[in-house]
Amino acid sequence: MQASLLVILFLSCGVTLVEAESATIPRWPPSLIDVQYGITYNASCSDKISPGFLNLKIPRKLNGQSVMEIAANINSRYRFQSTYFNDGLGYFIDKIDDVASDSVNNCYWILKVGTQFGLSNSPVGISNWFPFPDSIIQWTYETPGPHN
């Protein structure tokens, strides 16, 4: 968006209008946001090595599942399978990176979200979570603890 910036100079003899160069005014809120997406493995559940994190620039109004789909299109290690339950429950993630939930060994994909200052278990499922600027989305394959 371009806008002409008018600078008004008040001088002792009157008011003088001076037109400055056009300036770009940033759009707020930004239409694209930066998000990190990754998967990790707890050693007690898998000896697989994590593919790390992707730095993504995504449209602001995408939900977490859409972020997963973008990541899967970039790198096949982020491919996933899910089961849809209903509008209230949304999707359950069955498998990521060809690693499925394992009820025998009590290992599941746990969604953690947050920022560079810390992650916590998501209060909602991936299809009902909407990233914010500079957020981190991390799936960890682990045994759920008392707080999961």
C-alpha positions in Angstrom: 0.0 0.0 0.0 1.5 3.4 -1.0 0.7 6.6 0.8 2.1 10.1 0.3 3.5 11.5 3.5 2.9 15.1 4.1 5.2 16.9 6.4 3.9 20.1 7.9 6.5 22.5 9.0 5.4 25.3 11.2 7.5 28.3 10.7 7.3 31.6 12.4 6.0 33.2 9.2 3.3 30.6 8.5 2.7 26.9 7.6 4.6 25.3 4.7 3.5 21.9 3.2 6.3 19.7 2.0 5.5 16.4 0.2 8.0 13.7 1.0 8.7 10.5 -1.0 6.1 7.8 -1.0 6.5 5.2 1.8 5.3 1.6 2.0 3.0 1.1 5.0 3.1 -2.4 6.3 -0.2 -4.2 6.3 -1.4 -5.2 9.8 -2.1 -7.8 10.6 0.2 -9.4 8.1 -1.4 -11.7 5.6 1.5 -14.2 5.9 3.0 -15.4 9.2 6.2 -17.3 10.1 5.7 -20.7 11.7 8.1 -23.5 12.6 6.8 -27.1 12.2 8.6 -30.3 13.2 8.4 -33.8 14.6 10.6 -35.4 17.3 10.9 -38.9 18.7 11.3 -39.8 22.4 14.0 -42.5 22.6 11.8 -44.7 24.8 9.3 -45.0 21.9 11.4 -45.0 18.7 15.1 -44.9 17.6 14.1 -43.0 14.5 16.0 -39.7 13.9 13.9 -36.5 13.6 13.9 -34.7 10.3 14.1 -31.4 12.2 12.0 -28.3 11.8 10.7 -26.5 8.8 10.5 -22.7 8.7 7.3 -21.9 6.9 5.6 -18.7 5.8 1.9 -19.4 5.7 -1.4 -17.5 5.2 -2.7 -16.2 8.6 -6.0 -18.0 8.7 -4.8 -21.6 8.1 -5.4 -24.2 10.8 -2.7 -26.6 12.1 -3.8 -29.4 9.9 -3.3 -27.2 6.8 0.3 -26.5 8.1 0.8 -30.3 8.3 -0.3 -30.7 4.7 2.1 -27.9 3.5 5.0 -29.6 5.4 4.1 -33.0 3.9 4.2 -31.5 0.4 7.7 -30.1 1.1 9.3 -33.2 2.7 7.8 -36.7 2.6 9.1 -37.3 6.2 6.2 -35.1 7.3 3.5 -37.1 5.6 0.7 -38.2 7.9 -2.5 -40.2 8.1 -5.5 -39.1 10.2 -9.0 -40.2 11.1 -11.9 -37.7 11.1 -14.4 -38.0 13.9 -16.7 -35.0 13.8 -16.7 -31.2 13.9 -16.2 -31.1 17.6 -13.4 -33.6 17.8 -11.9 -33.0 14.4 -9.0 -35.3 13.3 -7.0 -37.8 15.2 -3.4 -38.2 13.9 -2.8 -41.9 13.4 0.6 -41.9 11.7 3.4 -39.4 10.9 6.6 -40.3 9.0 5.3 -43.9 8.7 5.2 -44.2 12.5 1.8 -45.1 13.9 0.4 -44.7 17.4 1.2 -47.9 19.4 -1.3 -48.7 22.1 0.7 -51.9 23.1 3.8 -49.8 24.0 1.8 -46.7 25.0 3.4 -44.5 22.4 1.4 -41.7 20.7 1.9 -38.6 18.7 1.5 -35.7 21.2 0.8 -32.1 19.8 2.9 -29.4 21.5 2.5 -25.7 20.5 4.1 -22.5 21.7 6.9 -20.1 20.9 10.7 -20.0 21.2 10.1 -19.4 24.9 8.5 -22.8 25.5 6.1 -25.4 24.3 3.1 -27.0 26.0 0.6 -29.6 25.1 -2.0 -28.1 22.9 -5.4 -27.5 24.5 -7.2 -28.4 21.2 -6.6 -30.8 18.3 -4.6 -29.9 15.3 -7.6 -29.1 13.1 -8.9 -26.7 15.7 -5.6 -25.0 16.5 -4.7 -21.8 14.6 -1.0 -20.7 14.5 -0.1 -17.2 15.4 3.0 -15.2 14.2 6.3 -17.0 15.2 4.5 -20.0 16.7 6.0 -23.5 16.8 4.1 -26.7 16.1 5.8 -29.8 17.2 4.6 -33.4 17.2 6.5 -35.6 19.7 6.2 -39.4 19.6 6.2 -40.4 23.2 4.4 -42.0 26.1 1.8 -39.6 27.5 2.6 -38.3 31.0 0.1 -37.2 33.6 -0.1 -33.8 32.0 -0.8 -35.1 28.5 
